[in-house]
């Protein structure tokens, strides 16, 4: 067990281990509703023109790579998580079964660097194969008209709703429709609260909501 721990905190596996820790923290926050796992800095659609959202940076090149490697169609957070997990596993296995036999620290550093690069390159096609059957789970379902939801009641799914973040569920034809929402601050909206949709934001593809007033 001690040998395994030493491998996980030794170069090059330690890099993936640190990234995996960040990923785990991110998903804990997503589960409790503090962050939106479907929201990312890159929004790429196979059937439409590439739609980029970035603050102060042009993500066109990154988006083109995402499409080229077949990593689109699912939230970018899932893609990154899978790449980190696969890279961590491959590098860990290499360190245990190969790098442990390299005689000197200098050679281990060189071989380890090569292993890290190789693990990243191998993680990309593996991730692409994994996300391919997942794309159907993240198809954006919209109403006949986005504006047709205005006036309907929705149930908040996140711990809070701010001017930049929020998700809610709308009962549409017997099925739950998951939508992006926002609300003016301060507000009393929290997970499980009922809110009324009052406006649709075309640019942000999200809905403005207000707390539902009980009669």
Secondary structure, DSSP 4 states (H G I P E B T S, - for coil): -HHHHHHHTSTTHHHHHHHHHHHHHHHHHHHTTSS-TT--SEE--TTS--EE--SSS--HHHHHHHHHTT--SS-HHHHHHHHHHHHHHHHHHHHHHTGGG--SHHHHHHHHHHHHHHHHHHHHHHHHHHHHTTGGGG-----SSGGGGTT-EEEE-SS---SS--EEEEEETTEEEEEEEE-PSS----TT-EEEEEEEETTTTEEEEEEPPP-
